[in-house]
């Protein structure tokens, strides 16, 4: 893809292939990778993987057995696959160019201990649609809706398996309602704010398939200090 660049992630010498015209990972992906927690040797599926940033980060930060990643847009899935080759991770992070609605058919039902997803945030027809269709698909529910994402996750998760999601704060009610529709009980919620005392703009949420009703709300996650410095580093332990 034209305009590609290779970025150093600052953790375990891993790098990622991105493009200058918009296919770059954002702070939401970093926040989700840090928020997600897994049991040792878990098998994980990352839906809507984009250029593969979340699989690389969670692999670097956890002891996992395998990560599968799904991306619908062929050119973007190809970038993600080449990122895994660049990092010599192709044997443990497998990228598939496929629709997340077909996840159960591809991988089998009840196949994963956890699912991570940074889905399109905007409902179809809502907000300004980017004229570049590939970018629009990443940001708007054109090819998959919130309902599609949660339903597909529920199909591939093992009982008590975890779904980790980042989404817009103003869609919190939609997210929780959809989780419960598919028997994924919200278990942990973090509100994300740009600065201390500002209103949250993102949420990080963990749900468990067939889990018992008990939601833990953590302290807010603050992204920038008073001087505007980003304080959510990719590096482990920071």
N, C-alpha and C positions, 0 to 999 in steps of 0.2 A: 504494500500500500504506500502511496506517495506521502512524503513528509514524515516518515517514521524516524523515531529516535529511541535510544536506549538509555533508560534512567537507572541509576544505582539506588536500591531501596534502603541501603544503610543497615541491613541485617543479614548476617551470614554470607555476605558478598553476592546476594541475589540481585538480579536486575530484571527490568520489565521493558518490553517493547511497547511503545505508544505512538500516537501521531500528534502532530501539531494542530490539527484541525478539529480536535475535540475528543478523540478517544484517549483520554487521560484519566487516571483514577483520581477520586476526590477524597476529602477528609472523611466522608461517610463510610467509605470502604475500610479505611484504617480503623475508625472507631468500631465498626462491626467486628473486624478481626480481633481487636483487643477485648471486646465485650464477650465474644463467644468462648465457651469453655467446654472441654471434651474429656471423656474418660480415656484412659490410656489405650492406645491401639484402636481407637474408634475409626469407623468407616464413614466418610463425610461426602455429601453431595453439595456442590455450590451451584445454585441456579442463577441464570442471568449473569454469567461470570464476566462478561465483557472481555477485557484483555487479560484476565486471569489473576488480578491482584489479590483477591481474597484467598484463593487456594494457596498461593505462594506464601502469604503472610501467616495463615493458620498452620501451614506445614512447618514454617520456621519457628513458630511459637509453641508448638504442641508435639506430643508423641502420637502420631496417627499411623494407621496401617495403610490407608489409601484415601485419596481424594479424587472424586470424579467431578467434572465441571461441564456445564451445558451452556452453549451460546447459540442463539438463533441466526445471527448475521454471519454469513460465511467468511467475509474478510476479517471480521473481528475474532471469530473462532480461530482462524488461521494465525492471527497475531498471538493469541493466547497459547496455541500449540507450540509456536516457535519460541515463545518465552520459556516454556517448560524445557524445550530442547536446549536453549541457551544456558539454562541453569542445571542441566543434566537431571531433570526431574520427571522426564516423560514416563518413566516406569512406575512412578508413584502418584503423579497427578495427570490424569487422563482427560483430555479435552475432547468433547464431542459436539459437532455442529448439529444441533437438534433442538426441537421445540420442547420446552419444559412440560407441556401438556402431555407429552408422550413418555415421561420419565418412568412410570410404572411398567409400561410395555418394554422399554429398553433395558431397564435394570432389574425389574421384578419388584413385586410388592414386598414391603417389610424388609428392605435390603440395607437400610442405612441407620446408623446410630444417631446421626445428626444431619440437618440440612441448614445451610447458610444461604441468605439471599439479600441482595440489594436490588429490589425490583424497580420497575418504572414507577415514579411517584404520582404523576399527573393522570387523572381520569381522561379517557379519550374524549376529545372535544373540549377539554378544560385547559385554560392557559394558552400561551402562544406556542404553536407547534413549529419546531425548527424546520426550515425548508429542506434541510438535508435529511432524507428519510431515515438513514441509519442512525443518526443522532436522535431523531424523533422517536424511533422505536425504543431507544435506551431510556427515554425520559417520560414517554407517554404510554398509557395502556392501549397500544395499538394492536400488538400481537398477543399480549397476555395481560389479564386483569389481576387484581389482588386476589380475587376468588380463584382464578386458575392456579396462581402460585401456591396458595394455602392448600387447595384441594390436592394438587400434585404432590406437595410435601407430605400431606397426611397419608397418601397412598404408599409412598416409598419408605416412610419411617417405621421402625420397629415400635412396638408398644413401649411407652415411656421415652421414646426417642425425642430429641430436642430440635426445635425450629428456632433459629436465630435470625432476626430481621432488623434492618434499619429502614425507617420510613419518615415521612413528614409528620410533625407533631399535630398538625391540623387534621390528620386522618387517623388519629388514635382510636376513635370510636369505630371506624370502619375496620381497622386492624383487629381489635379485640372481638368485635362481632363475628368477623370471618374466621378467626381462630376457633372460636367456640362452635361455630357452624360445623366445622370439620373435626370436632372433638379434641382440639389442641388447646389445652388450658394455659392461659397466661400465668407464668410463674415469677418472672423478674422483669422489671421495667426501669430504664434509665432515661431521664429527659436530658436532652443535649441543648446547651445554650452557648451562644457565641462568646459572651462575657458574663462575669458574675453580675447578678441582678437583672439580666436581660431575659426576655421571654424565651422559652424553648422553641427551637425551630425543627428539631429532629427528635425521634425516639429510637431507642434500642430496646428490643423486646425478645424475651425467651419464652417459648411455650413447650409444653410436654404433651405428647399424644396420650390421651386417656389419663392425664394427670389429675390430681385432686385440686380443688379450688383453694388456692392460697397464693396471693400475689405479693411479692416483695418489691417495694419501690425504693430504689437506691438513692444516694445523694446525686444531685445533678452533675453531669459531665460538662465542664467548661472548656471551650476550645482555645480561647485567647486570653492573655493576661491584659492588664490595664494599659500596657504599652503596645498592644497589638501583636505580641509575639505568640506564635502557635505553640501550644504546650502539650499537644497530644502526639508525642514522638512515635514513630514506628518501632524504634528500638525496644528490645525486651527490657523490662524492668524500669523504663523511664516514664 
